[in-house]
Amino acid sequence: MMEANEEGGALSAYLGFDATADSLHVGSLLQIMILRHLQQSGHKPIVLIGGGTSKVGDPTGKDASRQMLDDAAIQKNMDGISSVFEKFLTFEDPQSSTPTPPTDAIMVNNNDWLSAIKYLDFLRDYGSQFTVNRMLSFESVKQRLARESPFSFLEFNYMILQAYDFLELNRRYGAKLQLGGSDQWGNIVAGTELGRRCDSVQLFGLTAPLIATSDGKKMGKTANGAVWLNADKCSEYDYWQFWRNTSDADVVRFMKLFTELSLEKVDEMGKLEGSEINKAKIVLADEATAMLHGRDCLENIHNTVESMFKKSKGGGTESLPRIFVSSGDFDGDGIKFADLFLDLKLASSKKEARRLIKGGGAKLGDEKITDEQGTLALDDFGGANEVTLRAGKKRAGVIELK
């Protein structure tokens, strides 16, 4: 990793995310780790949340236009995304009375400058720096056109807006480097070219490949959907289990990318074979989970795993996803198991929940659920205040009676 620049100061590097969801997912984690390593090497991270560009939507890799979001939805998403970065980076303290270290991160919103743009002035000053020929040559645009999907003029402007973000961040904060996934290469290059043409500054881009698992699947995708970084969308336990379920072929690579274990420790883990490699998977799960959620959650997770898989007695459900019900919810025929699996995010739809039951993978405690239309009754609690639903061998959730 490069050290602070030759003038002795911190290089400012930025990473941007549009507020299209209220959480980032594991597929974004590599870029966040790169920004973390840059800060630890003496450089200044700039996190850009695209409150402005979220009103347009990045067409890169998409077959259809993104759903238009109103200001309230964008703000909600921005709040959810922002909280993730505080786990990985050290930010400036605006309340501090002492000078902040030059490596302290800042978080900015591109709506601060994009919303003030005067359209005709922007077209004259910056639109004139782009040719349609050049924009059509970028792979992300060519792929969209090749699929013959509608490509609105609004979306076509996205590249110009992202390029302008880079220029504006350089002017305001001295940003010299933009990070992104390899699919963002065209947009990043457009920003470096705009900086050269408008301000005669040399800007740089650094992209990393989109991570896939050894079997070719997109990183961060599971049968139940994306693996989110916010605990309210993916519990600490489910996040830990995601890493614990890493395939043998990916363990060492993921340790290097997503933990801060020394290379010596990773090499040591890589020598494990057979069933012993499960020890490496647990180390990976512990380190990745601790970085996002803190080490305090690991004890509960380990207790839950021990309780579930070693049949030990007492406790062990603290880390599981949990929903609450009241006795009044059981009036009538009770609560359908399919609804409960969906509410606990143990299934992505009722159809998937019924398929899980039909396939024999659904359990209430240790008892298999056999009726796809079956319901949970108050008697199923047996005098306790909670019961556990299980989806397969490694995923579970708790229904607690208020």
C-alpha positions as CSV (number, residue, x, y, z in Angstrom):
1,M,0.0,0.0,0.0
2,M,1.4,3.4,-0.9
3,E,2.5,5.8,1.9
4,A,1.6,9.5,2.2
5,N,2.5,11.5,-0.9
6,E,5.9,12.9,-1.6
7,E,5.0,16.4,-0.3
8,G,4.5,14.8,3.1
9,G,0.8,15.2,3.2
10,A,-2.2,12.8,3.0
11,L,-3.5,11.9,-0.4
12,S,-7.3,12.5,-0.5
13,A,-9.2,9.5,-2.1
14,Y,-12.9,9.2,-2.5
15,L,-15.4,6.4,-2.8
16,G,-19.0,7.1,-3.8
17,F,-22.3,5.3,-3.3
18,D,-25.7,6.3,-4.4
19,A,-28.5,6.1,-1.9
20,T,-30.5,3.4,-3.8
21,A,-31.0,1.2,-0.7
22,D,-30.9,1.8,3.1
23,S,-27.9,-0.4,3.5
24,L,-24.8,-1.5,1.6
25,H,-24.1,-5.2,1.1
26,V,-21.1,-7.5,1.2
27,G,-20.5,-6.8,-2.5
28,S,-19.4,-3.3,-1.6
29,L,-17.1,-4.4,1.2
30,L,-13.9,-4.7,-0.9
31,Q,-14.1,-1.0,-1.8
32,I,-14.6,-0.1,1.8
33,M,-11.6,-2.2,2.8
34,I,-9.4,-0.5,0.2
35,L,-10.4,2.9,1.7
36,R,-9.7,1.6,5.2
37,H,-6.2,0.5,4.2
38,L,-5.6,3.8,2.5
39,Q,-6.4,5.6,5.8
40,Q,-4.2,3.3,7.8
41,S,-1.4,4.1,5.3
42,G,-1.6,7.8,6.0
43,H,-4.2,9.0,3.5
44,K,-7.5,10.9,3.8
45,P,-10.7,9.1,2.9
46,I,-13.7,11.0,1.4
47,V,-17.0,9.1,1.5
48,L,-19.4,10.6,-1.0
49,I,-23.1,9.7,-0.6
50,G,-24.9,10.4,-3.8
51,G,-27.9,12.3,-2.6
52,G,-28.0,14.1,-5.9
53,T,-27.0,11.4,-8.3
54,S,-29.6,9.1,-6.6
55,K,-32.2,11.2,-8.3
56,V,-30.8,10.1,-11.7
57,G,-29.7,6.5,-11.1
58,D,-26.5,4.9,-12.4
59,P,-27.3,2.8,-15.5
60,T,-24.1,0.8,-15.3
61,G,-24.9,-2.9,-15.5
62,K,-28.7,-2.4,-15.5
63,D,-31.2,-3.5,-18.1
64,A,-33.8,-1.0,-17.0
65,S,-34.0,2.4,-15.4
66,R,-33.8,2.6,-11.6
67,Q,-36.9,3.4,-9.7
68,M,-37.2,7.1,-9.0
69,L,-36.9,7.9,-5.3
70,D,-38.4,10.9,-3.5
71,D,-36.3,13.1,-1.1
72,A,-37.6,11.3,2.0
73,A,-36.6,7.9,0.6
74,I,-33.2,9.1,-0.4
75,Q,-32.6,10.7,3.0
76,K,-33.6,7.4,4.7
77,N,-31.2,5.5,2.5
78,M,-28.4,7.9,3.2
79,D,-28.8,7.5,6.9
80,G,-28.6,3.8,6.6
81,I,-25.6,3.8,4.4
82,S,-23.7,6.4,6.4
83,S,-23.8,4.3,9.6
84,V,-21.8,1.5,7.9
85,F,-18.7,3.6,7.2
86,E,-18.3,4.6,10.8
87,K,-17.5,1.0,11.6
88,F,-14.5,1.0,9.2
89,L,-13.1,4.5,9.1
90,T,-12.1,7.2,11.6
91,F,-14.0,10.4,10.9
92,E,-13.4,14.0,11.7
93,D,-15.1,15.2,14.9
94,P,-16.8,18.5,14.2
95,Q,-17.2,19.1,17.9
96,S,-13.5,18.8,18.6
97,S,-11.6,22.0,19.7
98,T,-8.3,20.6,18.6
99,P,-7.0,20.3,15.0
100,T,-8.1,17.0,13.5
101,P,-5.5,14.6,12.0
102,P,-5.1,15.0,8.3
103,T,-6.1,11.3,7.8
104,D,-9.5,11.7,9.4
105,A,-12.3,10.9,6.9
106,I,-15.1,13.2,5.9
107,M,-18.5,12.4,4.5
108,V,-20.1,14.5,1.8
109,N,-23.3,14.7,-0.2
110,N,-23.1,15.5,-3.8
111,N,-26.6,17.1,-3.6
112,D,-24.9,20.0,-2.0
113,W,-23.5,21.1,-5.4
114,L,-25.6,19.2,-7.9
115,S,-28.8,20.7,-6.7
116,A,-27.4,24.2,-7.3
117,I,-26.5,23.6,-10.9
118,K,-28.0,25.9,-13.5
119,Y,-28.7,23.7,-16.5
120,L,-27.6,26.0,-19.3
121,D,-24.5,27.1,-17.5
122,F,-23.6,23.4,-16.8
123,L,-24.1,22.4,-20.4
124,R,-22.0,25.2,-21.6
125,D,-19.1,24.7,-19.1
126,Y,-19.0,21.0,-18.8
127,G,-21.3,19.3,-21.3
128,S,-19.0,20.8,-24.0
129,Q,-16.1,18.8,-22.6
130,F,-17.8,15.5,-23.5
131,T,-18.4,14.0,-27.0
132,V,-21.2,11.5,-27.5
133,N,-18.7,9.5,-29.6
134,R,-16.5,9.1,-26.5
135,M,-19.4,8.3,-24.2
136,L,-20.7,5.6,-26.5
137,S,-17.3,4.0,-26.6
138,F,-17.3,3.0,-22.9
139,E,-18.1,-0.6,-22.2
140,S,-20.9,0.1,-19.7
141,V,-22.8,2.1,-22.4
142,K,-22.2,-0.3,-25.2
143,Q,-23.5,-3.2,-23.1
144,R,-26.7,-1.3,-22.3
145,L,-27.3,-0.5,-25.9
146,A,-26.4,-4.0,-27.1
147,R,-29.2,-5.4,-24.9
148,E,-31.6,-3.0,-26.7
149,S,-33.0,-1.8,-23.3
150,P,-34.5,1.7,-23.0
151,F,-31.7,4.1,-22.2
152,S,-33.2,7.5,-21.1
153,F,-31.4,10.8,-21.6
154,L,-31.6,11.3,-17.9
155,E,-29.5,8.2,-17.3
156,F,-27.1,9.1,-20.1
157,N,-26.3,12.2,-18.1
158,Y,-25.1,10.1,-15.2
159,M,-21.5,9.8,-16.5
160,I,-21.2,13.6,-16.8
161,L,-22.5,14.1,-13.2
162,Q,-20.1,11.5,-11.7
163,A,-17.2,13.1,-13.6
164,Y,-18.3,16.5,-12.3
165,D,-18.3,15.1,-8.8
166,F,-14.6,14.2,-9.1
167,L,-13.8,17.7,-10.4
168,E,-15.8,19.3,-7.6
169,L,-14.2,17.1,-4.9
170,N,-10.8,18.0,-6.2
171,R,-11.7,21.7,-6.0
172,R,-13.2,21.5,-2.6
173,Y,-11.1,18.9,-0.8
174,G,-8.1,18.2,-3.0
175,A,-9.3,14.7,-4.0
176,K,-6.8,13.1,-6.4
177,L,-8.0,9.5,-6.5
178,Q,-11.3,7.9,-7.1
179,L,-12.0,4.3,-6.1
180,G,-14.6,2.0,-7.5
181,G,-15.5,-1.4,-8.9
182,S,-14.3,-2.4,-12.4
183,D,-17.7,-1.6,-13.7
184,Q,-17.1,2.0,-12.9
185,W,-14.0,2.4,-15.0
186,G,-15.7,4.4,-17.7
187,N,-17.3,6.9,-15.3
188,I,-14.0,7.3,-13.4
189,V,-12.0,7.9,-16.6
190,A,-14.5,10.5,-17.6
191,G,-13.7,12.3,-14.3
192,T,-10.0,12.2,-14.8
193,E,-10.4,13.7,-18.3
194,L,-12.7,16.4,-17.1
195,G,-10.2,17.5,-14.4
196,R,-7.5,17.7,-17.0
197,R,-9.6,19.7,-19.5
198,C,-11.2,22.1,-17.1
199,D,-8.5,22.7,-14.4
200,S,-5.4,21.1,-15.9
201,V,-5.1,18.8,-12.9
202,Q,-4.0,15.2,-12.9
203,L,-6.5,12.9,-11.3
204,F,-6.3,9.1,-10.9
205,G,-8.7,6.2,-10.7
206,L,-8.2,2.8,-9.0
207,T,-10.7,0.0,-9.7
208,A,-10.9,-3.5,-8.3
209,P,-12.6,-6.4,-9.9
210,L,-16.1,-7.4,-8.8
211,I,-15.5,-10.3,-6.4
212,A,-17.0,-13.7,-7.3
213,T,-16.8,-16.9,-5.4
214,S,-14.9,-19.9,-6.6
215,D,-18.0,-21.4,-8.2
216,G,-18.6,-18.2,-10.2
217,K,-21.4,-16.7,-8.2
218,K,-21.5,-13.0,-7.4
219,M,-20.0,-12.2,-4.0
220,G,-22.6,-11.3,-1.3
221,K,-25.5,-13.1,-3.0
222,T,-27.2,-16.0,-1.3
223,A,-30.4,-18.0,-1.9
224,N,-32.1,-15.6,0.5
225,G,-30.9,-12.4,-1.3
226,A,-28.1,-9.9,-0.5
227,V,-26.0,-10.1,2.6
228,W,-26.5,-6.6,4.1
229,L,-24.1,-4.7,6.3
230,N,-26.7,-3.2,8.6
231,A,-27.7,-5.3,11.5
232,D,-31.4,-4.5,11.1
233,K,-31.4,-6.2,7.7
234,C,-28.9,-9.0,8.4
235,S,-28.4,-10.0,12.1
236,E,-24.9,-10.5,13.5
237,Y,-25.5,-14.2,13.6
238,D,-26.6,-14.5,10.0
239,Y,-23.6,-12.3,8.9
240,W,-21.3,-14.6,10.9
241,Q,-22.9,-17.7,9.2
242,F,-22.4,-16.2,5.8
243,W,-18.6,-16.1,6.3
244,R,-18.7,-19.5,8.1
245,N,-20.3,-21.0,5.1
246,T,-17.5,-19.9,2.8
247,S,-16.3,-22.7,0.4
248,D,-13.0,-24.3,1.1
249,A,-11.5,-22.8,-2.1
250,D,-12.3,-19.2,-1.0
251,V,-11.3,-19.2,2.7
252,V,-7.7,-17.9,2.2
253,R,-8.6,-15.4,-0.4
254,F,-11.4,-13.9,1.7
255,M,-9.1,-13.8,4.7
256,K,-6.7,-11.6,2.7
257,L,-9.4,-9.4,1.3
258,F,-11.9,-9.0,4.2
259,T,-9.9,-9.3,7.5
260,E,-6.7,-7.7,8.9
261,L,-5.1,-10.9,9.9
262,S,-1.3,-11.0,9.1
263,L,-0.3,-12.8,6.0
264,E,1.7,-15.2,8.2
265,K,-1.5,-16.1,10.1
266,V,-3.4,-16.5,6.8
267,D,-0.7,-18.8,5.4
268,E,-0.9,-20.8,8.6
269,M,-4.7,-21.2,8.1
270,G,-4.2,-22.1,4.5
271,K,-2.2,-25.2,5.4
272,L,-5.2,-26.8,7.1
273,E,-6.8,-29.7,5.2
274,G,-9.9,-31.8,5.4
275,S,-12.3,-31.1,8.2
276,E,-9.6,-28.9,9.9
277,I,-10.3,-26.2,7.4
278,N,-13.5,-25.5,9.3
279,K,-11.2,-23.9,12.0
280,A,-10.1,-21.4,9.3
281,K,-13.7,-20.7,8.4
282,I,-14.5,-19.8,12.0
283,V,-11.5,-17.5,12.2
284,L,-12.7,-15.8,9.0
285,A,-16.2,-15.5,10.3
286,D,-15.0,-14.1,13.7
287,E,-12.7,-11.5,12.1
288,A,-15.1,-10.3,9.5
289,T,-18.0,-10.1,11.9
290,A,-15.9,-8.3,14.6
291,M,-14.8,-5.7,12.1
292,L,-18.4,-4.8,11.3
293,H,-20.3,-5.5,14.5
294,G,-17.6,-5.5,17.2
295,R,-16.1,-8.4,19.1
296,D,-18.7,-8.3,21.9
297,C,-21.2,-10.1,19.7
298,L,-19.0,-13.1,19.1
299,E,-19.6,-14.8,22.5
300,N,-23.3,-14.9,21.9
301,I,-22.9,-16.2,18.4
302,H,-20.6,-19.0,19.6
303,N,-23.0,-19.9,22.3
304,T,-25.8,-20.0,19.8
305,V,-23.8,-22.2,17.5
306,E,-22.9,-24.5,20.3
307,S,-26.5,-24.7,21.5
308,M,-27.9,-25.4,18.0
309,F,-25.4,-27.9,16.7
310,K,-24.0,-29.6,19.8
311,K,-27.4,-29.8,21.5
312,S,-26.1,-28.2,24.7
313,K,-28.6,-27.0,27.1
314,G,-29.5,-23.5,28.2
315,G,-29.6,-20.2,26.3
316,G,-27.8,-19.6,23.1
317,T,-30.4,-17.7,21.1
318,E,-29.3,-14.1,21.9
319,S,-27.7,-13.6,18.5
320,L,-30.5,-15.1,16.4
321,P,-32.9,-12.8,14.5
322,R,-36.0,-12.3,16.6
323,I,-39.6,-11.2,16.2
324,F,-42.1,-10.6,18.9
325,V,-45.7,-11.8,19.1
326,S,-48.5,-11.4,21.6
327,S,-51.1,-13.8,22.8
328,G,-53.7,-11.9,20.8
329,D,-51.9,-12.8,17.6
330,F,-53.0,-16.4,18.1
331,D,-56.7,-15.7,18.0
332,G,-58.3,-18.0,15.4
333,D,-56.0,-20.5,13.7
334,G,-52.7,-19.2,14.9
335,I,-49.8,-17.7,12.8
336,K,-48.8,-19.4,9.6
337,F,-45.2,-20.8,9.6
338,A,-44.7,-19.4,6.1
339,D,-45.3,-15.9,7.5
340,L,-43.0,-16.4,10.4
341,F,-40.1,-17.7,8.2
342,L,-40.6,-14.6,6.0
343,D,-40.7,-12.2,8.9
344,L,-37.5,-13.7,10.3
345,K,-35.8,-13.4,6.9
346,L,-35.3,-17.1,6.9
347,A,-37.0,-17.1,3.5
348,S,-37.3,-14.4,0.9
349,S,-40.9,-15.2,0.1
350,K,-43.9,-17.2,1.3
351,K,-43.4,-19.5,-1.7
352,E,-39.8,-20.2,-0.7
353,A,-40.9,-20.8,2.9
354,R,-43.5,-23.4,1.8
355,R,-40.9,-25.0,-0.5
356,L,-38.6,-25.2,2.6
357,I,-41.3,-27.0,4.5
358,K,-42.1,-29.3,1.7
359,G,-38.4,-30.2,1.3
360,G,-38.1,-31.2,5.0
361,G,-35.8,-28.3,5.9
362,A,-38.1,-26.4,8.3
363,K,-38.2,-27.2,12.0
364,L,-39.9,-25.9,15.1
365,G,-37.3,-26.5,17.7
366,D,-36.1,-30.0,16.9
367,E,-39.5,-31.1,15.4
368,K,-39.8,-31.1,11.6
369,I,-42.7,-29.0,10.2
370,T,-44.5,-31.0,7.6
371,D,-47.6,-29.0,6.7
372,E,-47.0,-26.2,4.2
373,Q,-50.1,-24.4,5.5
374,G,-49.3,-25.2,9.2
375,T,-49.6,-22.6,11.9
376,L,-47.8,-21.8,15.2
377,A,-50.1,-22.1,18.2
378,L,-49.8,-20.7,21.7
379,D,-49.5,-24.3,23.0
380,D,-46.3,-24.7,21.0
381,F,-44.5,-22.5,23.5
382,G,-45.0,-25.1,26.2
383,G,-44.9,-22.5,28.9
384,A,-41.7,-20.9,27.7
385,N,-41.6,-17.3,26.3
386,E,-39.9,-18.2,23.0
387,V,-39.6,-20.9,20.4
388,T,-37.0,-21.4,17.6
389,L,-37.7,-21.8,13.9
390,R,-34.9,-23.5,11.9
391,A,-34.3,-23.3,8.2
392,G,-31.9,-26.1,7.3
393,K,-29.0,-26.9,9.5
394,K,-27.4,-23.5,9.9
395,R,-30.0,-20.8,10.0
396,A,-32.6,-20.1,12.7
397,G,-34.7,-17.4,14.3
398,V,-36.7,-16.8,17.5
399,I,-40.3,-16.0,18.0
400,E,-40.6,-14.4,21.5
401,L,-43.9,-14.1,23.3
402,K,-44.4,-10.6,24.8
